């Protein structure tokens, strides 16, 4: 029994000395509870204070029927209606600034609704919105029909209820749906619903590239402990040379990651019965995003390597940091389901910048110009972290 107690006491002392292990056991689960609970609170909220879904409205009919339909729609508290002209509204939907654009127009003597769906809008939200619009237009048609029947009876002096009802008019679907997202082979008038592959592949691609922090930091720390870096600094070369020589191979590895994971989405997923990943129209934009994201990931990795003193510390800091950045940045929980406060917090995560850049290319058919804000942010983040890592390295390990 004494030996057992001594063993237990020894293990507790070792555990209390391992600050990073304790953080992994306690701090990361607590952070996950906070992040996931806040991110998903509005998905499960049943009260009226939930964040409303933005829907743009373009009333091209401008008649009594459309005004009555709008009055019925505005009673639905789940949606925040904003009146926009067609040109700016379509641009807003294509950039996911609003979930839907509803256009009301007269076709013959009937009011029709055309819905344009934003690329990142979930199928569940789309189904709810389509049903809401269909119910409002159907109710407007029934009211108009009953009003016409009442007027006819009043004029004819009849009060019978055996009038013929235009069943075809009531049965016709008044709602059509289009998607802002288009595949490369789709014509300009068409539109297809984006698949889960279009959104999951770029998310986990970003996550995988940032995990280069683990091998990069481990090799850096091993060389530092063995004195390799100190010996290299005795040579008449720039202090940047060993750093650049270490980053370039991992940059190439990151590009191989990009090509491999995109190939999985394009070629392997259809073989397994899933949808095929489409890469958008801009190869140049894809190259820019892959390069800038790699620089940001490597800058983050080399900074962790300099700050950590052991490989265990680097693995803990890098791994936990990646998971938290992914949770905040919309990798694990899509940003469109987060409350506004969490979406603003996501803007601080470099993973969010990378994901938004790839979504601009894959979902919104963006060009190099469209991804410049995200690519520029990633490049700046990478340059700042590399410079900070170099300064700390020269100061700590001269």
C-alpha positions in Angstrom: 0.0 0.0 0.0 2.8 2.4 0.8 4.4 1.7 -2.6 1.0 2.4 -4.3 0.5 5.7 -2.5 4.1 6.7 -3.3 3.4 6.0 -7.0 0.2 7.9 -7.0 1.9 10.9 -5.3 4.7 10.8 -7.9 2.2 10.8 -10.8 0.3 13.7 -9.3 3.4 15.7 -8.9 4.4 15.0 -12.5 0.9 16.0 -13.7 0.9 19.2 -11.8 4.3 20.1 -13.3 2.9 19.5 -16.8 1.1 22.8 -17.4 0.4 22.1 -21.0 -1.1 18.7 -20.3 -3.4 20.3 -17.7 -4.4 22.9 -20.3 -5.2 20.2 -22.7 -7.3 18.3 -20.2 -9.3 21.3 -18.8 -8.8 24.5 -20.8 -9.6 23.1 -24.2 -12.9 21.4 -23.3 -14.0 24.5 -21.5 -13.1 26.6 -24.5 -15.0 24.2 -26.8 -18.1 24.3 -24.6 -18.1 28.1 -24.7 -17.4 28.4 -28.5 -19.8 25.7 -29.6 -22.6 26.7 -27.3 -22.4 30.3 -28.4 -22.1 29.4 -32.1 -25.1 27.1 -32.1 -27.3 28.8 -29.6 -29.5 30.3 -32.3 -29.9 27.0 -34.1 -31.7 25.6 -31.1 -33.3 28.8 -29.8 -37.1 28.7 -29.8 -37.8 32.2 -28.5 -38.6 35.2 -30.7 -35.3 36.9 -30.0 -33.3 34.7 -32.5 -31.4 36.4 -35.2 -33.6 36.9 -38.2 -32.8 35.7 -41.7 -32.3 38.6 -44.1 -34.5 38.4 -47.2 -34.4 41.0 -50.0 -37.6 42.0 -51.8 -38.1 43.3 -55.3 -41.8 44.1 -56.0 -42.0 44.3 -59.8 -45.8 43.8 -59.9 -46.6 46.9 -57.8 -50.3 46.0 -57.6 -52.9 45.1 -54.9 -52.0 41.4 -55.2 -48.3 41.9 -54.5 -48.9 44.4 -51.7 -51.3 41.9 -50.0 -48.7 39.1 -50.4 -46.0 41.4 -48.9 -48.3 42.2 -45.9 -48.7 38.5 -45.3 -45.0 37.8 -45.6 -44.1 40.6 -43.2 -46.1 38.9 -40.5 -43.5 36.0 -40.5 -41.1 37.1 -37.7 -38.3 34.7 -38.7 -37.3 36.9 -41.7 -36.0 40.4 -41.9 -37.4 41.9 -45.1 -35.4 44.6 -47.0 -36.6 46.3 -50.2 -33.8 46.5 -52.8 -33.6 47.1 -56.6 -32.8 44.0 -58.7 -29.2 44.9 -59.5 -27.9 45.5 -56.0 -30.0 42.7 -54.6 -28.6 40.0 -56.8 -25.1 41.2 -56.0 -25.9 41.1 -52.2 -27.2 37.6 -52.5 -24.3 36.3 -54.5 -22.0 37.6 -51.7 -24.1 36.0 -49.0 -25.0 39.4 -47.5 -28.6 38.2 -47.6 -30.0 34.6 -47.7 -32.7 35.2 -50.4 -34.0 37.6 -53.0 -37.7 37.4 -53.6 -39.0 38.9 -56.9 -42.8 39.3 -57.3 -44.1 39.8 -60.8 -47.4 39.3 -62.6 -47.6 36.5 -65.2 -50.9 36.8 -67.0 -53.4 37.5 -64.3 -51.5 35.6 -61.5 -48.9 36.7 -59.1 -45.6 34.7 -59.4 -42.7 34.6 -57.0 -39.1 33.9 -58.0 -36.6 33.1 -55.3 -32.8 33.6 -55.7 -30.9 31.6 -53.0 -27.5 32.6 -51.7 -24.6 30.1 -52.1 -24.2 29.5 -48.3 -27.9 29.2 -47.4 -28.7 25.8 -46.0 -31.3 23.5 -47.6 -33.3 23.5 -44.5 -33.6 27.3 -44.4 -34.4 27.3 -48.2 -37.2 24.8 -47.6 -38.7 27.0 -44.8 -38.5 30.1 -46.9 -40.0 28.5 -50.0 -42.9 27.1 -48.0 -43.5 30.5 -46.3 -43.6 32.3 -49.7 -45.8 29.6 -51.2 -48.3 29.8 -48.4 -48.5 33.6 -48.5 -49.1 33.6 -52.3 -51.6 30.7 -52.1 -53.5 32.6 -49.4 -53.5 35.8 -51.5 -54.9 33.8 -54.4 -57.7 32.3 -52.3 -58.6 35.7 -50.9 -58.7 37.2 -54.3 -60.9 34.3 -55.7 -63.4 34.6 -52.8 -63.5 38.3 -53.2 -64.3 37.9 -56.9 -67.0 35.3 -56.3 -68.6 37.6 -53.7 -68.6 40.5 -56.1 -70.1 38.4 -58.9 -72.9 37.2 -56.6 -73.6 40.7 -55.4 -73.9 42.0 -58.9 -76.1 39.1 -60.0 -78.2 39.2 -56.9 -77.5 35.6 -56.2 -76.3 34.0 -53.0 -75.7 30.4 -54.1 -72.4 28.6 -53.3 -72.3 26.5 -56.4 -70.0 28.7 -58.5 -67.3 27.0 -60.4 -63.8 27.3 -58.9 -60.7 27.5 -61.0 -59.0 24.6 -59.5 -56.0 24.8 -61.9 -55.3 28.4 -60.7 -55.3 27.3 -57.1 -53.2 24.2 -57.8 -50.5 25.9 -59.8 -47.2 26.4 -58.0 -46.7 30.2 -57.6 -43.0 29.8 -56.5 -39.9 29.1 -58.6 -36.4 28.8 -57.1 -33.0 29.7 -58.6 -29.5 29.6 -57.1 -26.9 32.2 -57.1 -24.2 29.5 -57.3 -23.5 28.2 -60.8 -21.2 25.4 -62.0 -18.8 26.1 -64.8 -20.9 24.2 -67.3 -24.1 26.0 -66.3 -25.4 28.8 -68.5 -26.0 32.3 -67.3 -29.7 31.8 -66.8 -29.4 28.7 -64.8 -28.3 27.9 -61.3 -27.8 24.8 -59.2 -27.9 24.1 -55.5 -24.4 24.0 -54.0 -23.6 20.7 -52.4 -22.0 19.8 -49.1 -18.8 18.9 -51.0 -18.5 22.5 -52.2 -18.5 23.7 -48.6 -16.7 20.8 -46.7 -13.7 20.3 -49.0 -12.3 23.9 -48.6 -13.1 23.9 -44.9 -11.0 20.8 -44.2 -8.4 21.8 -46.7 -7.7 25.0 -44.6 -7.7 22.9 -41.4 -5.2 20.4 -42.9 -2.8 23.1 -44.1 -2.6 24.7 -40.7 -1.7 21.3 -39.1 1.8 21.6 -40.7 2.6 23.4 -37.4 3.2 20.0 -35.8 6.0 18.5 -38.0 7.4 22.0 -38.6 7.7 22.9 -35.0 9.0 19.5 -34.0 11.9 19.5 -36.5 12.7 23.1 -35.6 12.9 22.3 -31.8 14.8 19.1 -32.4 17.5 21.0 -34.4 17.6 23.7 -31.8 18.1 21.2 -29.0 20.8 19.4 -30.9 22.6 22.7 -31.6 22.2 22.6 -35.4 20.7 26.0 -35.6 23.4 27.5 -33.4 26.1 26.0 -35.7 24.3 27.4 -38.8 24.5 30.9 -37.3 28.2 30.7 -37.0 28.4 30.5 -40.8 28.8 33.8 -42.8 25.2 33.6 -44.1 22.1 35.7 -43.5 20.0 34.6 -40.4 17.1 34.4 -42.8 18.6 31.6 -44.8 18.1 28.7 -42.3 14.5 29.9 -41.8 13.8 30.2 -45.5 15.4 26.8 -46.1 13.1 25.3 -43.5 9.9 26.9 -44.8 10.3 26.2 -48.5 9.9 22.4 -48.2 6.8 22.8 -46.1 5.4 25.3 -48.7 5.8 22.6 -51.3 4.1 20.1 -49.0 1.2 22.5 -48.5 0.7 22.8 -52.3 0.7 19.0 -52.6 -2.0 18.9 -49.9 -4.1 21.4 -51.9 -3.8 19.3 -55.1 -4.5 16.0 -53.3 -7.5 17.2 -51.4 -9.0 18.9 -54.4 -8.4 15.7 -56.4 -10.3 13.8 -53.7 -13.3 16.2 -54.2 -13.2 16.1 -57.9 -12.5 12.5 -58.7 -12.9 10.3 -55.6 -16.1 11.7 -54.1 -18.2 10.9 -57.3 -17.0 7.3 -57.2 -18.4 7.0 -53.6 -21.8 8.4 -54.7 -21.3 11.9 -53.5 -21.4 15.1 -55.6 -18.4 16.3 -57.6 -16.4 19.3 -56.4 -16.3 22.1 -58.9 -13.4 24.5 -58.7 -14.9 27.7 -60.1 -13.6 29.7 -63.1 -10.3 31.2 -61.7 -7.2 29.0 -61.6 -5.2 32.1 -60.8 -7.4 32.8 -57.8 -6.9 29.3 -56.6 -3.1 29.6 -56.9 -3.1 32.9 -55.0 -5.3 31.5 -52.2 -3.2 28.3 -51.9 0.1 30.3 -51.7 -1.1 32.9 -49.2 -2.8 30.4 -47.0 0.4 28.3 -46.9 2.4 31.3 -45.9 0.0 32.1 -43.1 0.0 28.5 -41.9 3.8 28.3 -41.9 4.2 31.6 -40.2 1.9 30.4 -37.4 3.9 27.1 -37.2 7.3 28.7 -37.0 6.1 31.2 -34.3 4.8 28.2 -32.2 8.2 26.5 -32.8 10.1 29.5 -31.4 7.7 30.1 -28.4 7.6 26.4 -27.4 10.6 25.0 -25.6 9.9 21.3 -26.1 8.2 19.2 -28.8 5.5 18.3 -26.4 4.7 22.0 -25.8 4.7 22.6 -29.5 2.4 19.8 -30.2 0.0 20.9 -27.5 0.1 24.6 -28.4 -0.1 24.0 -32.1 -2.8 21.3 -32.0 -5.0 23.0 -29.5 -4.5 26.3 -31.2 -5.5 24.9 -34.6 -8.7 23.3 -33.1 -9.7 26.6 -31.5 -9.0 28.6 -34.6 -11.1 26.1 -36.6 -14.0 26.2 -34.2 -14.0 30.0 -34.2 -13.3 30.4 -37.9 -16.3 28.5 -39.3 -14.5 25.2 -40.1 -16.4 23.1 -37.6 -19.6 25.2 -37.4 -20.6 27.1 -40.5 -20.5 30.8 -40.0 -24.0 31.4 -41.3 -25.5 29.6 -38.3 -23.6 31.7 -35.8 -25.0 34.7 -34.0 -23.6 38.1 -35.1 -21.2 38.4 -32.2 -19.6 35.0 -33.1 -19.4 36.0 -36.8 -17.5 39.1 -35.9 -15.2 37.0 -33.7 -14.6 34.6 -36.6 -13.2 37.5 -38.6 -10.1 37.3 -36.3 -9.3 33.7 -37.3 -6.9 33.3 -40.3 -8.7 30.0 -41.0 -11.9 32.1 -41.6 -10.0 34.2 -44.1 -8.8 31.1 -46.0 -12.2 29.5 -46.0 -13.9 32.6 -47.2 -11.4 32.9 -50.0 -12.0 29.4 -51.2 -15.7 29.8 -50.9 -15.5 32.9 -53.1 -13.9 30.8 -55.7 -15.9 27.6 -55.4 -19.4 28.9 -54.5 -19.4 32.4 -56.0 -17.3 31.9 -59.1 -14.9 34.6 -57.9 -11.8 35.9 -59.6 -8.4 37.0 -58.3 -9.8 40.4 -57.5 -12.6 38.9 -55.4 -10.1 37.0 -53.2 -7.6 39.8 -52.8 -8.9 40.9 -49.3 -8.6 37.4 -47.9 -5.3 36.6 -49.6 -3.9 40.0 -48.5 -4.9 39.3 -44.9 -3.3 35.9 -45.0 -0.1 37.2 -46.5 0.1 40.0 -43.9 -0.5 37.5 -41.1 2.2 35.2 -42.5 4.8 38.0 -42.8 4.1 39.4 -39.4 4.3 35.9 -37.7 7.5 35.0 -39.5 9.1 38.4 -38.6 8.1 38.0 -35.0 9.4 34.4 -34.9 12.8 35.5 -36.3 13.1 38.4 -33.8 12.2 36.1 -30.9 14.6 33.4 -32.1 17.5 35.9 -32.4 16.8 37.2 -29.0 16.3 33.9 -27.2 18.9 31.9 -29.0 21.6 34.3 -30.2 
